Amino acid sequence: MARLAKETPVGVLGAGAMGGGIAQVAARAGHPVVLADTSEAQLVKARDDFARALARDVEKGRLTSEQSSAIADRVAHVVRGPE
């Protein structure tokens, strides 16, 4: 399987446990990510869960705060309903 270049954007539909996790993995790999869901509450939960995971990695010395911020900044959260 071919690898994606880091600048290749990744779109994830659905911010539940699976979608949020996929967005995290892609952002940690260096990709810009768009995480979309019809529920703003679900997007907030996904963003908060990711922030907690990043904070834990900073606490444990696996990431610097600058790296953590850069990873978090790669993810755009978009509320999108049916049209």
N, C-alpha and C positions, 0 to 999 in steps of 0.2 A: 504494500500500500504506500502511496506517495505521501510525503509529509507536506503540510501546509507551511508556507512561509509565514514568519511571525507577523507580517503586516496584513495578512489575509484576515478580513473580518469574519467573525462567527456570529450567526444569529441563532438564538434559542427561543423557541415558542413554548411558553409555560414556565412559570417560576416556582413550581412545586419542588419537592425534594430532588427529583431527577434533574429537572431543568436548572435549578439553582446550582446543583453540583456540577453539571456540565459547564455552566457559565464560569464557575470557579476554576475548574481545570483549564479551560481555554484561556482565561485571563492570566492565570499563573504561568502559562506557557508563552505569554507575550502577545496574544491576539487581542485586538479590540473586539469587544463583545456587545451585542445588543440583546438584552433579555426582555422579552415582551410577554405580557399576560393581560387578560381582560380584568383582572382583579388588582386594584392598587394595593389592597391590604396584603395580598400574596407577594407582590413586588417588594413592599416594605419589609416583610418577614424575610425574604431571600436576601435583601441587602443587609439587614441586621445580623442574620446568621453568618454571612460572609465576613462582615466586620468583626464579629466575635472570633471567627476562625483565624483571621489575620492577626488580631490582637494577641491571641494565644501563641501564634508563631513568633511574634515579636517578643513576648514574655519569655519564651523558651530559647530565644536567640537564633531561631531558624531564619528570621528575616529582620532587616533593619526597619525602622519606622518609615524611612524613605521608600524602601522597596514595597512595604505594605501599602503605602499611599499610592504609589505608581500602579500597583496591581488593581486596587479598588477603583482608581480613575479610569481604567480600561473598560469598565462595565457601564453601559448606559441602560437605564431601566425605563421601559416604555409601556404605558397603559394603552392598550388598543382593543377596542370592542368591535363586534361585528358591524359591518356597514350595510 
